[in-house]
Amino acid sequence: MSNTAFYLKYRPQALDALIGQEAVKKILLSSFENNKLSHAYLFSGPRGSGKTSTARILAKMVNCERQESRDKSQEKTVLPSLSTLATSRLPCNKCTTCLSITDGSNMDLIEIDAASNRGIEDIRSLRDKIKLAPTSAKKKVYIIDEVHMLTTEAFNALLKTLEEPPKHALFILATTDASKLPQTILSRVQKLDFKPATTDELLKAFEHIVKEEKIDIDKEALKSLAKKADGSFRDGVKLLDQLASMGAKITTEIIKESLKSFEFENILELTRDLKDKKTSEGLLKVSQATENGADIKEVLLYLMDVLRNIVFINNGLGEQLVKKNFTEDKYAELIKLADQWENRGLVKSLDILQKSLEKMKFASIPSLPLELAVVEICGAESAQKKLDVRSEKLDKQSLPYDEGQISNIQPQDPISNFQHPISNDDIAKIKEKWTFVLETIKPFNFSLEALLRSISVTECSKDTVIMEVPYSFHQRILEAPKNRDLLESILSDILGRSIRISTVLGAR
């Protein structure tokens, strides 16, 4: 087998080699043959769907030396079929220009990663240099990947360039999230939507590679690989390369062992657990993901993406914004799941998950923010109801006599007072200051602050505040010496006396 990485070796070098994307191919071919290419394109679609490959192919097509010969002779030909374009038309992939674009050495193809070069200075530099004529090619081609990552100032600078581009420039913007682009940019580009490849399309492509590389793999294993690639040719080929390097026969079991990730089906199950308020099941799935080596941040982002797409579906935008990013069977699953969610619950859940994402970078236990988010989403309603019931009980306990009996009450001694330790006023004061407690703790310990959002204060005596926690691992964290000292110090300041905390495990 070759030492070249498969995803590079088998990267499409002509439009007919692209996996799927029939609509994109037809539009580009028609525009090219009729000399009506736009000066700026936006390629939008999920990762691994061929956006950058298509951009490089288009750069070859407009600069191929065979194209120059055609222009000079002004030959008139019938539009070729997709199956014969690469060999009979453009790009030729043999001339100096095509080869230099393929190997990345062409000076007139400028690729910019907006995720790393997102500032206004980077775009200003581009704007200054674009005025210069191409070094050797007919056109300068600028490919800006992940363009949605640009800052507002950078977008404004880019807008001026798109409004009055020189004739020798072609812009190709690529993004996985076109919704984040300003309307001013969208109105000045031709947008082409890339869809994830179907399982059958990927299977056919992988079969070709397996044959060329003489890889020993079970037929069922190859089908499993095509399915798990999730519409991304690049991701699937990378995994095939990784498995082939092992030198052993690739089986379905080996693929399952290698894919230690949280898959679409797992995310759907977790989403159902959140909807059904199944706290234990949700926590178990997060724990299993961690044990299997999945990146917990990726799990959280995946979960947020699914809920976000359900929001689109529930608001009538499924066909427009969601369907193109999923295979037919997965989109059907999302439709079913959307029927179970209401907008209010989705918004609340996404807000909780967004906050947990922000806390994740500071968490001493990587999975803790997501675990607490699961507890909060599943238990927020029941916990609030429980707290309201307790507050009602406390109100009654603080007024044991009606107004007609007050005159007969005799003063109680301190011991008698201690026998009735619950102080509704103190609990009310703590509840009123709870935001202050969280904000004070947050700079010192993000994990503790996140945990405290899922507890409830149940009792308060002269020197003790009792907190109810949903899980035993919460108890262990709260009772750690540093955490205990910090919380006791803040509560003591609020109540104006020395306070110690005690925790109890609540009923689930």
Contacts in CASP RR format, 6 or more apart in sequence:
PFRMAT RR
TARGET T0000
AUTHOR 0000-0000-0000
METHOD contacts of the structure
MODEL  1
MSNTAFYLKYRPQALDALIGQEAVKKILLSSFENNKLSHAYLFSGPRGSG
KTSTARILAKMVNCERQESRDKSQEKTVLPSLSTLATSRLPCNKCTTCLS
ITDGSNMDLIEIDAASNRGIEDIRSLRDKIKLAPTSAKKKVYIIDEVHML
TTEAFNALLKTLEEPPKHALFILATTDASKLPQTILSRVQKLDFKPATTD
ELLKAFEHIVKEEKIDIDKEALKSLAKKADGSFRDGVKLLDQLASMGAKI
TTEIIKESLKSFEFENILELTRDLKDKKTSEGLLKVSQATENGADIKEVL
LYLMDVLRNIVFINNGLGEQLVKKNFTEDKYAELIKLADQWENRGLVKSL
DILQKSLEKMKFASIPSLPLELAVVEICGAESAQKKLDVRSEKLDKQSLP
YDEGQISNIQPQDPISNFQHPISNDDIAKIKEKWTFVLETIKPFNFSLEA
LLRSISVTECSKDTVIMEVPYSFHQRILEAPKNRDLLESILSDILGRSIR
ISTVLGAR
1 213 0 8 1.000
1 214 0 8 1.000
1 215 0 8 1.000
1 244 0 8 1.000
2 9 0 8 1.000
2 213 0 8 1.000
5 238 0 8 1.000
5 241 0 8 1.000
6 209 0 8 1.000
6 213 0 8 1.000
6 237 0 8 1.000
6 238 0 8 1.000
6 240 0 8 1.000
6 241 0 8 1.000
6 244 0 8 1.000
7 234 0 8 1.000
7 237 0 8 1.000
7 238 0 8 1.000
7 241 0 8 1.000
10 205 0 8 1.000
10 208 0 8 1.000
10 209 0 8 1.000
10 237 0 8 1.000
11 53 0 8 1.000
12 18 0 8 1.000
12 19 0 8 1.000
12 50 0 8 1.000
12 53 0 8 1.000
12 54 0 8 1.000
12 57 0 8 1.000
13 57 0 8 1.000
13 60 0 8 1.000
13 86 0 8 1.000
13 91 0 8 1.000
13 93 0 8 1.000
13 102 0 8 1.000
14 57 0 8 1.000
14 85 0 8 1.000
14 86 0 8 1.000
14 91 0 8 1.000
14 93 0 8 1.000
15 25 0 8 1.000
15 28 0 8 1.000
15 29 0 8 1.000
15 54 0 8 1.000
15 57 0 8 1.000
15 82 0 8 1.000
15 85 0 8 1.000
15 86 0 8 1.000
16 25 0 8 1.000
16 82 0 8 1.000
16 83 0 8 1.000
16 84 0 8 1.000
16 85 0 8 1.000
16 86 0 8 1.000
17 86 0 8 1.000
18 24 0 8 1.000
18 25 0 8 1.000
18 50 0 8 1.000
18 53 0 8 1.000
18 54 0 8 1.000
18 57 0 8 1.000
19 50 0 8 1.000
19 197 0 8 1.000
19 201 0 8 1.000
19 202 0 8 1.000
19 205 0 8 1.000
19 233 0 8 1.000
20 195 0 8 1.000
20 197 0 8 1.000
20 198 0 8 1.000
20 201 0 8 1.000
21 49 0 8 1.000
21 50 0 8 1.000
21 54 0 8 1.000
21 194 0 8 1.000
21 195 0 8 1.000
23 192 0 8 1.000
23 193 0 8 1.000
24 43 0 8 1.000
24 54 0 8 1.000
24 192 0 8 1.000
24 193 0 8 1.000
24 194 0 8 1.000
25 82 0 8 1.000
27 192 0 8 1.000
28 37 0 8 1.000
28 54 0 8 1.000
28 58 0 8 1.000
28 192 0 8 1.000
29 79 0 8 1.000
29 82 0 8 1.000
29 85 0 8 1.000
30 36 0 8 1.000
30 79 0 8 1.000
31 37 0 8 1.000
31 38 0 8 1.000
32 61 0 8 1.000
32 62 0 8 1.000
32 90 0 8 1.000
33 79 0 8 1.000
37 58 0 8 1.000
37 62 0 8 1.000
37 170 0 8 1.000
38 189 0 8 1.000
38 190 0 8 1.000
39 162 0 8 1.000
39 165 0 8 1.000
39 169 0 8 1.000
39 170 0 8 1.000
39 171 0 8 1.000
40 162 0 8 1.000
40 165 0 8 1.000
40 170 0 8 1.000
40 171 0 8 1.000
40 172 0 8 1.000
40 173 0 8 1.000
40 188 0 8 1.000
40 189 0 8 1.000
40 190 0 8 1.000
41 55 0 8 1.000
41 58 0 8 1.000
41 171 0 8 1.000
41 172 0 8 1.000
41 173 0 8 1.000
41 189 0 8 1.000
41 190 0 8 1.000
41 191 0 8 1.000
41 192 0 8 1.000
42 147 0 8 1.000
42 173 0 8 1.000
42 174 0 8 1.000
42 175 0 8 1.000
42 178 0 8 1.000
42 181 0 8 1.000
42 185 0 8 1.000
42 186 0 8 1.000
42 189 0 8 1.000
42 190 0 8 1.000
42 191 0 8 1.000
42 192 0 8 1.000
43 51 0 8 1.000
43 54 0 8 1.000
43 55 0 8 1.000
43 172 0 8 1.000
43 173 0 8 1.000
43 174 0 8 1.000
43 175 0 8 1.000
43 192 0 8 1.000
43 194 0 8 1.000
44 51 0 8 1.000
44 174 0 8 1.000
44 175 0 8 1.000
44 176 0 8 1.000
44 178 0 8 1.000
44 191 0 8 1.000
44 192 0 8 1.000
44 193 0 8 1.000
44 194 0 8 1.000
45 51 0 8 1.000
45 175 0 8 1.000
45 176 0 8 1.000
45 178 0 8 1.000
45 193 0 8 1.000
45 194 0 8 1.000
45 195 0 8 1.000
45 324 0 8 1.000
45 325 0 8 1.000
46 176 0 8 1.000
46 194 0 8 1.000
46 195 0 8 1.000
46 196 0 8 1.000
46 231 0 8 1.000
46 232 0 8 1.000
46 325 0 8 1.000
47 176 0 8 1.000
47 232 0 8 1.000
47 234 0 8 1.000
47 235 0 8 1.000
48 231 0 8 1.000
48 232 0 8 1.000
48 233 0 8 1.000
48 234 0 8 1.000
48 235 0 8 1.000
49 194 0 8 1.000
49 195 0 8 1.000
49 196 0 8 1.000
49 197 0 8 1.000
49 231 0 8 1.000
49 232 0 8 1.000
49 233 0 8 1.000
50 194 0 8 1.000
50 233 0 8 1.000
50 234 0 8 1.000
51 145 0 8 1.000
51 174 0 8 1.000
51 194 0 8 1.000
52 111 0 8 1.000
52 143 0 8 1.000
52 145 0 8 1.000
52 174 0 8 1.000
54 194 0 8 1.000
55 141 0 8 1.000
55 143 0 8 1.000
55 172 0 8 1.000
55 174 0 8 1.000
56 101 0 8 1.000
56 102 0 8 1.000
56 109 0 8 1.000
56 143 0 8 1.000
57 91 0 8 1.000
58 141 0 8 1.000
58 170 0 8 1.000
58 172 0 8 1.000
59 101 0 8 1.000
59 106 0 8 1.000
59 109 0 8 1.000
59 139 0 8 1.000
59 141 0 8 1.000
59 143 0 8 1.000
59 170 0 8 1.000
59 172 0 8 1.000
60 90 0 8 1.000
60 91 0 8 1.000
60 93 0 8 1.000
60 97 0 8 1.000
60 98 0 8 1.000
60 101 0 8 1.000
60 102 0 8 1.000
61 67 0 8 1.000
61 90 0 8 1.000
61 91 0 8 1.000
62 138 0 8 1.000
62 139 0 8 1.000
62 141 0 8 1.000
62 170 0 8 1.000
63 97 0 8 1.000
63 98 0 8 1.000
63 101 0 8 1.000
63 106 0 8 1.000
63 108 0 8 1.000
63 137 0 8 1.000
63 138 0 8 1.000
63 139 0 8 1.000
63 141 0 8 1.000
64 90 0 8 1.000
64 91 0 8 1.000
64 92 0 8 1.000
64 95 0 8 1.000
64 97 0 8 1.000
64 98 0 8 1.000
65 92 0 8 1.000
65 95 0 8 1.000
65 96 0 8 1.000
65 97 0 8 1.000
65 98 0 8 1.000
66 89 0 8 1.000
66 90 0 8 1.000
66 91 0 8 1.000
66 92 0 8 1.000
66 95 0 8 1.000
67 90 0 8 1.000
67 91 0 8 1.000
67 138 0 8 1.000
68 138 0 8 1.000
70 90 0 8 1.000
80 88 0 8 1.000
80 89 0 8 1.000
86 93 0 8 1.000
91 98 0 8 1.000
92 98 0 8 1.000
93 99 0 8 1.000
93 102 0 8 1.000
97 106 0 8 1.000
97 136 0 8 1.000
97 137 0 8 1.000
100 106 0 8 1.000
101 109 0 8 1.000
106 136 0 8 1.000
106 137 0 8 1.000
107 135 0 8 1.000
107 136 0 8 1.000
108 134 0 8 1.000
108 135 0 8 1.000
108 136 0 8 1.000
108 137 0 8 1.000
108 139 0 8 1.000
108 140 0 8 1.000
108 141 0 8 1.000
109 137 0 8 1.000
109 140 0 8 1.000
109 141 0 8 1.000
109 143 0 8 1.000
110 126 0 8 1.000
110 140 0 8 1.000
110 141 0 8 1.000
110 142 0 8 1.000
110 143 0 8 1.000
111 143 0 8 1.000
111 145 0 8 1.000
112 122 0 8 1.000
112 126 0 8 1.000
112 142 0 8 1.000
112 143 0 8 1.000
112 144 0 8 1.000
112 145 0 8 1.000
113 145 0 8 1.000
113 146 0 8 1.000
114 144 0 8 1.000
114 145 0 8 1.000
114 146 0 8 1.000
114 147 0 8 1.000
114 148 0 8 1.000
114 149 0 8 1.000
114 150 0 8 1.000
114 154 0 8 1.000
115 145 0 8 1.000
115 146 0 8 1.000
115 149 0 8 1.000
118 149 0 8 1.000
118 150 0 8 1.000
118 151 0 8 1.000
118 154 0 8 1.000
119 150 0 8 1.000
119 151 0 8 1.000
119 153 0 8 1.000
119 154 0 8 1.000
120 151 0 8 1.000
120 153 0 8 1.000
120 154 0 8 1.000
120 156 0 8 1.000
120 157 0 8 1.000
122 154 0 8 1.000
123 150 0 8 1.000
123 154 0 8 1.000
123 157 0 8 1.000
123 158 0 8 1.000
123 161 0 8 1.000
124 157 0 8 1.000
126 142 0 8 1.000
126 158 0 8 1.000
126 161 0 8 1.000
127 157 0 8 1.000
127 158 0 8 1.000
127 160 0 8 1.000
127 161 0 8 1.000
130 140 0 8 1.000
130 142 0 8 1.000
130 161 0 8 1.000
130 165 0 8 1.000
130 166 0 8 1.000
130 169 0 8 1.000
131 166 0 8 1.000
133 168 0 8 1.000
134 140 0 8 1.000
134 168 0 8 1.000
138 168 0 8 1.000
139 168 0 8 1.000
139 169 0 8 1.000
139 170 0 8 1.000
140 168 0 8 1.000
140 169 0 8 1.000
140 170 0 8 1.000
141 169 0 8 1.000
141 170 0 8 1.000
141 172 0 8 1.000
142 169 0 8 1.000
142 170 0 8 1.000
142 171 0 8 1.000
142 172 0 8 1.000
143 172 0 8 1.000
143 174 0 8 1.000
144 150 0 8 1.000
144 158 0 8 1.000
144 171 0 8 1.000
144 172 0 8 1.000
144 173 0 8 1.000
144 174 0 8 1.000
145 174 0 8 1.000
146 174 0 8 1.000
146 175 0 8 1.000
146 176 0 8 1.000
147 173 0 8 1.000
147 174 0 8 1.000
147 175 0 8 1.000
147 181 0 8 1.000
147 185 0 8 1.000
148 175 0 8 1.000
148 176 0 8 1.000
148 177 0 8 1.000
148 178 0 8 1.000
148 180 0 8 1.000
148 181 0 8 1.000
150 158 0 8 1.000
152 182 0 8 1.000
155 181 0 8 1.000
155 182 0 8 1.000
155 184 0 8 1.000
155 185 0 8 1.000
158 185 0 8 1.000
159 182 0 8 1.000
159 184 0 8 1.000
159 185 0 8 1.000
159 188 0 8 1.000
161 171 0 8 1.000
162 171 0 8 1.000
162 185 0 8 1.000
162 188 0 8 1.000
162 189 0 8 1.000
163 188 0 8 1.000
165 171 0 8 1.000
171 189 0 8 1.000
173 185 0 8 1.000
173 189 0 8 1.000
175 181 0 8 1.000
178 186 0 8 1.000
178 191 0 8 1.000
179 321 0 8 1.000
193 324 0 8 1.000
195 324 0 8 1.000
195 325 0 8 1.000
196 230 0 8 1.000
196 231 0 8 1.000
196 232 0 8 1.000
196 325 0 8 1.000
196 326 0 8 1.000
196 327 0 8 1.000
197 205 0 8 1.000
197 229 0 8 1.000
197 231 0 8 1.000
197 232 0 8 1.000
197 233 0 8 1.000
198 231 0 8 1.000
198 327 0 8 1.000
198 328 0 8 1.000
199 223 0 8 1.000
199 226 0 8 1.000
199 227 0 8 1.000
199 231 0 8 1.000
199 327 0 8 1.000
200 226 0 8 1.000
202 226 0 8 1.000
202 229 0 8 1.000
202 231 0 8 1.000
202 233 0 8 1.000
202 236 0 8 1.000
203 222 0 8 1.000
203 223 0 8 1.000
203 226 0 8 1.000
205 233 0 8 1.000
205 237 0 8 1.000
206 222 0 8 1.000
206 225 0 8 1.000
206 226 0 8 1.000
206 236 0 8 1.000
206 237 0 8 1.000
206 240 0 8 1.000
207 222 0 8 1.000
209 215 0 8 1.000
209 237 0 8 1.000
209 240 0 8 1.000
210 217 0 8 1.000
210 222 0 8 1.000
210 240 0 8 1.000
213 244 0 8 1.000
215 240 0 8 1.000
215 244 0 8 1.000
215 250 0 8 1.000
216 247 0 8 1.000
216 248 0 8 1.000
216 249 0 8 1.000
216 250 0 8 1.000
217 225 0 8 1.000
217 243 0 8 1.000
217 249 0 8 1.000
217 250 0 8 1.000
217 251 0 8 1.000
218 249 0 8 1.000
218 250 0 8 1.000
218 251 0 8 1.000
218 252 0 8 1.000
220 252 0 8 1.000
221 250 0 8 1.000
221 251 0 8 1.000
221 252 0 8 1.000
221 254 0 8 1.000
221 255 0 8 1.000
222 250 0 8 1.000
224 252 0 8 1.000
224 255 0 8 1.000
224 256 0 8 1.000
225 236 0 8 1.000
225 239 0 8 1.000
225 240 0 8 1.000
225 243 0 8 1.000
225 255 0 8 1.000
226 236 0 8 1.000
228 236 0 8 1.000
228 239 0 8 1.000
228 255 0 8 1.000
228 259 0 8 1.000
228 263 0 8 1.000
229 235 0 8 1.000
229 236 0 8 1.000
229 239 0 8 1.000
230 264 0 8 1.000
230 327 0 8 1.000
231 327 0 8 1.000
239 255 0 8 1.000
239 258 0 8 1.000
239 259 0 8 1.000
242 258 0 8 1.000
243 250 0 8 1.000
243 254 0 8 1.000
243 255 0 8 1.000
243 258 0 8 1.000
244 250 0 8 1.000
246 254 0 8 1.000
248 254 0 8 1.000
260 292 0 8 1.000
260 293 0 8 1.000
260 294 0 8 1.000
261 292 0 8 1.000
261 294 0 8 1.000
261 295 0 8 1.000
261 298 0 8 1.000
262 289 0 8 1.000
262 292 0 8 1.000
262 294 0 8 1.000
262 298 0 8 1.000
262 299 0 8 1.000
262 302 0 8 1.000
264 330 0 8 1.000
264 333 0 8 1.000
266 285 0 8 1.000
266 289 0 8 1.000
267 299 0 8 1.000
267 302 0 8 1.000
267 303 0 8 1.000
267 306 0 8 1.000
268 306 0 8 1.000
268 333 0 8 1.000
268 337 0 8 1.000
269 285 0 8 1.000
270 282 0 8 1.000
270 285 0 8 1.000
270 286 0 8 1.000
270 303 0 8 1.000
271 303 0 8 1.000
271 306 0 8 1.000
271 307 0 8 1.000
271 310 0 8 1.000
271 337 0 8 1.000
272 278 0 8 1.000
272 337 0 8 1.000
272 340 0 8 1.000
273 279 0 8 1.000
273 281 0 8 1.000
273 282 0 8 1.000
273 285 0 8 1.000
273 374 0 8 1.000
273 378 0 8 1.000
274 282 0 8 1.000
274 349 0 8 1.000
274 374 0 8 1.000
274 377 0 8 1.000
274 378 0 8 1.000
275 337 0 8 1.000
275 340 0 8 1.000
275 341 0 8 1.000
277 378 0 8 1.000
277 379 0 8 1.000
277 381 0 8 1.000
277 382 0 8 1.000
278 378 0 8 1.000
279 374 0 8 1.000
279 375 0 8 1.000
279 378 0 8 1.000
279 379 0 8 1.000
279 470 0 8 1.000
279 508 0 8 1.000
280 508 0 8 1.000
282 374 0 8 1.000
282 378 0 8 1.000
283 371 0 8 1.000
283 374 0 8 1.000
283 375 0 8 1.000
283 471 0 8 1.000
286 296 0 8 1.000
286 299 0 8 1.000
286 367 0 8 1.000
286 370 0 8 1.000
286 371 0 8 1.000
286 374 0 8 1.000
287 367 0 8 1.000
289 296 0 8 1.000
289 299 0 8 1.000
290 296 0 8 1.000
290 366 0 8 1.000
290 367 0 8 1.000
296 360 0 8 1.000
296 366 0 8 1.000
296 367 0 8 1.000
296 370 0 8 1.000
297 357 0 8 1.000
297 360 0 8 1.000
297 366 0 8 1.000
299 370 0 8 1.000
300 353 0 8 1.000
300 356 0 8 1.000
300 357 0 8 1.000
300 360 0 8 1.000
300 369 0 8 1.000
300 370 0 8 1.000
300 373 0 8 1.000
301 357 0 8 1.000
303 353 0 8 1.000
304 350 0 8 1.000
304 353 0 8 1.000
304 354 0 8 1.000
304 357 0 8 1.000
306 334 0 8 1.000
306 337 0 8 1.000
307 341 0 8 1.000
307 346 0 8 1.000
307 349 0 8 1.000
307 350 0 8 1.000
307 353 0 8 1.000
308 350 0 8 1.000
309 318 0 8 1.000
309 321 0 8 1.000
309 322 0 8 1.000
309 325 0 8 1.000
309 326 0 8 1.000
309 334 0 8 1.000
310 334 0 8 1.000
310 337 0 8 1.000
310 338 0 8 1.000
310 341 0 8 1.000
310 346 0 8 1.000
311 343 0 8 1.000
311 346 0 8 1.000
311 347 0 8 1.000
311 350 0 8 1.000
312 318 0 8 1.000
312 320 0 8 1.000
312 321 0 8 1.000
312 322 0 8 1.000
313 322 0 8 1.000
313 334 0 8 1.000
313 335 0 8 1.000
313 338 0 8 1.000
314 338 0 8 1.000
314 341 0 8 1.000
314 342 0 8 1.000
314 343 0 8 1.000
314 346 0 8 1.000
315 343 0 8 1.000
322 331 0 8 1.000
322 334 0 8 1.000
323 331 0 8 1.000
326 334 0 8 1.000
348 377 0 8 1.000
348 380 0 8 1.000
349 377 0 8 1.000
352 373 0 8 1.000
352 376 0 8 1.000
352 377 0 8 1.000
352 380 0 8 1.000
353 370 0 8 1.000
353 373 0 8 1.000
353 377 0 8 1.000
355 373 0 8 1.000
355 450 0 8 1.000
356 369 0 8 1.000
356 370 0 8 1.000
356 372 0 8 1.000
356 373 0 8 1.000
356 450 0 8 1.000
357 369 0 8 1.000
359 369 0 8 1.000
359 446 0 8 1.000
359 447 0 8 1.000
359 449 0 8 1.000
359 450 0 8 1.000
360 366 0 8 1.000
360 369 0 8 1.000
360 370 0 8 1.000
362 446 0 8 1.000
362 447 0 8 1.000
363 369 0 8 1.000
363 446 0 8 1.000
363 447 0 8 1.000
363 450 0 8 1.000
364 447 0 8 1.000
365 447 0 8 1.000
368 447 0 8 1.000
368 450 0 8 1.000
368 451 0 8 1.000
369 446 0 8 1.000
369 447 0 8 1.000
369 450 0 8 1.000
372 450 0 8 1.000
372 451 0 8 1.000
372 453 0 8 1.000
372 454 0 8 1.000
375 454 0 8 1.000
375 470 0 8 1.000
375 471 0 8 1.000
376 453 0 8 1.000
376 454 0 8 1.000
379 454 0 8 1.000
379 470 0 8 1.000
383 454 0 8 1.000
383 456 0 8 1.000
383 470 0 8 1.000
386 456 0 8 1.000
387 456 0 8 1.000
390 456 0 8 1.000
390 458 0 8 1.000
391 424 0 8 1.000
391 427 0 8 1.000
394 422 0 8 1.000
394 424 0 8 1.000
394 427 0 8 1.000
395 424 0 8 1.000
397 420 0 8 1.000
397 422 0 8 1.000
397 424 0 8 1.000
398 422 0 8 1.000
398 424 0 8 1.000
398 425 0 8 1.000
401 409 0 8 1.000
418 461 0 8 1.000
418 462 0 8 1.000
421 459 0 8 1.000
421 460 0 8 1.000
421 461 0 8 1.000
421 462 0 8 1.000
421 464 0 8 1.000
422 459 0 8 1.000
422 460 0 8 1.000
422 461 0 8 1.000
423 460 0 8 1.000
423 461 0 8 1.000
426 460 0 8 1.000
426 465 0 8 1.000
426 495 0 8 1.000
427 457 0 8 1.000
427 459 0 8 1.000
427 460 0 8 1.000
429 494 0 8 1.000
429 495 0 8 1.000
430 437 0 8 1.000
430 457 0 8 1.000
430 460 0 8 1.000
430 465 0 8 1.000
430 491 0 8 1.000
430 494 0 8 1.000
430 495 0 8 1.000
431 457 0 8 1.000
433 494 0 8 1.000
436 494 0 8 1.000
437 452 0 8 1.000
437 487 0 8 1.000
437 490 0 8 1.000
437 491 0 8 1.000
437 494 0 8 1.000
438 449 0 8 1.000
438 452 0 8 1.000
438 453 0 8 1.000
440 490 0 8 1.000
441 448 0 8 1.000
441 449 0 8 1.000
441 452 0 8 1.000
441 486 0 8 1.000
441 487 0 8 1.000
441 490 0 8 1.000
442 449 0 8 1.000
444 486 0 8 1.000
445 482 0 8 1.000
445 483 0 8 1.000
445 486 0 8 1.000
447 477 0 8 1.000
448 477 0 8 1.000
448 478 0 8 1.000
448 483 0 8 1.000
448 486 0 8 1.000
448 487 0 8 1.000
451 474 0 8 1.000
451 477 0 8 1.000
451 478 0 8 1.000
452 487 0 8 1.000
454 469 0 8 1.000
454 470 0 8 1.000
454 474 0 8 1.000
455 467 0 8 1.000
455 468 0 8 1.000
455 469 0 8 1.000
455 470 0 8 1.000
455 474 0 8 1.000
455 478 0 8 1.000
455 503 0 8 1.000
456 467 0 8 1.000
456 468 0 8 1.000
457 465 0 8 1.000
457 466 0 8 1.000
457 467 0 8 1.000
457 468 0 8 1.000
458 466 0 8 1.000
458 467 0 8 1.000
458 468 0 8 1.000
458 504 0 8 1.000
459 465 0 8 1.000
459 466 0 8 1.000
460 466 0 8 1.000
460 495 0 8 1.000
462 497 0 8 1.000
463 497 0 8 1.000
463 498 0 8 1.000
463 499 0 8 1.000
463 500 0 8 1.000
464 499 0 8 1.000
464 500 0 8 1.000
464 501 0 8 1.000
464 502 0 8 1.000
465 491 0 8 1.000
465 499 0 8 1.000
465 500 0 8 1.000
465 501 0 8 1.000
465 502 0 8 1.000
466 501 0 8 1.000
466 502 0 8 1.000
466 503 0 8 1.000
466 504 0 8 1.000
467 478 0 8 1.000
467 501 0 8 1.000
467 502 0 8 1.000
467 503 0 8 1.000
467 504 0 8 1.000
468 503 0 8 1.000
468 504 0 8 1.000
468 505 0 8 1.000
468 506 0 8 1.000
469 475 0 8 1.000
469 478 0 8 1.000
469 503 0 8 1.000
469 504 0 8 1.000
469 505 0 8 1.000
469 506 0 8 1.000
470 505 0 8 1.000
470 506 0 8 1.000
470 508 0 8 1.000
471 505 0 8 1.000
472 505 0 8 1.000
474 503 0 8 1.000
475 503 0 8 1.000
475 505 0 8 1.000
477 483 0 8 1.000
478 484 0 8 1.000
478 487 0 8 1.000
478 501 0 8 1.000
478 503 0 8 1.000
479 503 0 8 1.000
484 501 0 8 1.000
487 501 0 8 1.000
488 499 0 8 1.000
488 500 0 8 1.000
488 501 0 8 1.000
491 499 0 8 1.000
491 501 0 8 1.000
492 498 0 8 1.000
492 499 0 8 1.000
END
